[in-house]
Amino acid sequence: MSKLSVLAPLDVAHFAHTHSRPPSPLLDGCIPDDKWPESIFPDLPPLLHGHPDIHLRNGVLDADSSAHPDAERAFFVADLSQVYHQHLRWRACLPEIQPFYAVKCNPDPYVLRLLAALGAGFDCASNGEISQVLNIGGIDPSRIIFANPCKAVSFIRNAAKMDVHMMTFDNADELYKIARAHPAAKLVIRILTDDSKSLCQFGIKFGAPLAAVPALLAKAKQLSLDVIGVSFHVGSGCYDPSMYTDAIRRARDAFEMGASAGYRFSLLDVGGGFEDALFEQAATFLTDAIDTYFPDRSGLKIIAEPGRYYVSKAFNIATNIIARRAPPRGRLGCRRRG
């Protein structure tokens, strides 16, 4: 396992070398001053301070001069200020949408503790992720969505034991399992959307086509299950923010189908796919689409499942190159024969 050095959340740029919370209306009530930052990591190794480049350089120099057999292992430097500022950015651009961090993206305990203190929820896909979040302490299970539409019965039963009620489904088999193992669950139907403009496309595995939604809701009603809303995912690393517009339109259709089935949906989960470089553009498309298709949002909670958005710039790795070889002249690539 790689070594990890962690920098305090406010230790770079204009927050350099300060432990106090900066004044910001976006964070009012999020983190008490007396808990910022070290005391939210009480049982973890102490935080470092300074610019990440300094610690990367020092780590490389230490490895170069050490005779310890593990000295040349790769190591990470995690800059928590990046996570912190991404949260501020989210709150500024999407104030109506509560982020539920996708734990699968990076389950580092420092990241989870910081986001928990900032008031984020958590998108968990396994028993292990649920346990890791709840072991932080002080996390109400209502801040977790079990966002895996195809779960083992034992996983569903464990969620019930942990009082995690909110979970997704996209098929009838899942409904039968939930009815048997967790009949009090609060269900969210995951619909299929166009994810063709994403680096990682989930539609081949997850999501019910709109044509299948009425039958699934009828089955849920027959099994006396409570469906509370709709979720979708435009794919991880979406590079065309306009995809959110079509996804929200489909979600609106699913809400209408829910009303026809006798449900009153109160949750909209807009999933993940938020690319750092296109975030403001995606936020604009998403906000405009929500205003268009959900003009009356009284009683509606909107959440999202960002993952790489929070951590893609926060972690830097230094790895040891033990040898290198220049290719023979004229052979800089491979040529297929035949």
C-alpha angles and dihedrals in degrees: 000000000000121000118249132211117188127204122209115260097251102039105108140062114001091349093060117153097354127124096189123099112253116238108265131151087210090068101040107136094004100100126013111232092238091060098052119139121324098037092064088065099048099150099036128088112279121274123253125225134218136048116328092233089063092056093044090053094045091049092052092048092049091050091048093055101036127096093199111123092231096044094100097052116124114263138195130221111203117202106202092187087074091057091046095050092046087057091052089049091051092050091050096048102033107025093157095055121077112213117230102195114229100237092195089067094066120342094190107153094226091055092047093048093049095048091046089054090049091056100253123149125224134242106210126186102183145030090257093056092048091051092047092054096044091047088065086077128230094045113133110221088233086074089067128080115193092219100185113108094197111051134165114248089243090056091052091048091050091051089054090050090051092048091244102147106162112087140148132240136178105176142049095245089062090053092055091050093049093047088055100041106027112013091166093061121130103229131209118194113222113216129201117253136176106278097163091117095059134095092228115034119201100178093093088064109023140039135059117247112242089247089063096048099085093053092047092050091048089052091049090051091048089053091048092242123154114235109191104176156328134280135186139172124211090200133271114292098016109195096185109062091190087078088079090064093059091043093053090049090054090047089054089054089051090051089055090050089051091054090050089052092053099260128126105209118211103173134069116185111193094189125212139288096122111157116205095225093049099036099113090047091049091048090054093050091046095047093047092049093049090049090050101045100027104036092151106055099165107139092009121124116199122200136171136200108226117173118154089032089073102039111023093096098032101074127064123183129205115198132182120246105206099185143357135197130195114227118244114272111279094018103094095135145016123271120202115227129210 
